[in-house]
Amino acid sequence: MPIAPLKHLFINIFNWAIFRNNLNRRKMKIGKRLNVHQGRVEQLNQLQDKRLYQILYLGIDTKMMNIMEYSHLQKDVSLCRRRNGSALI
């Protein structure tokens, strides 16, 4: 019984296991990224609600006051705009 085919079989099984592991890791990373993005979108929505509240009930447009507050989210704002086709904030 030659050993070569068995050797290749084991190598294939080993490689397949490594491949599956990497694939799952990649999926987890993508999942985490999506969760982070989701969190930022929710944060943006909260800020938007707060601003609307200030305009409607307090009668002040706080756009200038809030710029510092959500400047770090500005990138996500443009992302959301592109996705939804609607202007956020």
C-alpha positions in Angstrom: 0.0 0.0 0.0 1.6 3.3 -1.1 1.7 6.1 1.4 1.6 9.0 -1.0 -2.2 9.1 -1.6 -2.8 8.9 2.2 -0.3 11.8 2.7 -2.2 13.9 0.2 -5.5 13.1 1.8 -4.3 14.2 5.2 -2.8 17.4 3.7 -6.1 18.2 2.0 -8.1 17.6 5.2 -5.6 19.8 7.1 -5.8 22.6 4.5 -9.6 22.4 4.4 -9.7 22.8 8.2 -7.4 25.9 8.1 -9.6 27.4 5.3 -12.8 26.9 7.2 -11.3 28.5 10.3 -10.2 31.5 8.3 -13.5 31.8 6.7 -15.3 31.8 10.0 -12.9 34.4 11.4 -13.6 36.6 8.4 -17.3 36.2 8.9 -17.0 37.2 12.5 -14.9 40.3 11.6 -17.5 41.4 9.1 -20.3 40.8 11.6 -18.5 43.0 14.1 -18.0 45.7 11.6 -21.7 45.7 10.7 -22.6 45.9 14.4 -20.3 48.9 14.8 -21.9 50.6 11.8 -25.4 49.8 13.2 -24.4 51.4 16.5 -23.2 54.6 14.8 -26.3 54.9 12.7 -28.4 54.6 15.9 -26.2 57.2 17.5 -26.8 59.5 14.5 -30.6 59.0 14.7 -30.6 59.9 18.4 -28.7 63.1 17.7 -31.1 63.9 14.9 -34.1 63.3 17.2 -32.5 65.5 19.8 -32.0 68.3 17.3 -35.5 68.1 16.0 -36.7 68.2 19.6 -34.7 71.4 20.2 -36.0 73.0 17.0 -39.6 72.1 17.6 -40.0 72.6 21.3 -37.3 75.0 22.2 -37.5 77.0 19.0 -33.7 77.1 18.4 -31.8 75.6 15.5 -28.8 74.1 17.1 -27.0 73.0 14.0 -24.0 75.2 14.7 -24.0 74.1 18.4 -24.2 70.4 17.4 -21.5 70.4 14.8 -18.8 69.5 17.3 -21.0 66.9 18.8 -21.3 64.9 15.7 -18.3 65.8 13.7 -16.7 62.4 14.4 -19.8 60.8 12.9 -19.7 63.0 9.7 -18.3 60.1 7.6 -21.2 57.9 8.6 -23.6 60.7 7.8 -22.4 60.7 4.2 -22.6 56.9 4.1 -26.2 57.0 5.3 -27.1 59.7 2.8 -25.8 57.6 0.0 -27.6 54.5 1.1 -31.0 56.0 2.0 -31.0 58.8 -0.6 -32.3 61.1 2.2 -30.4 63.8 4.0 -29.7 63.0 7.6 -29.3 65.9 10.0 
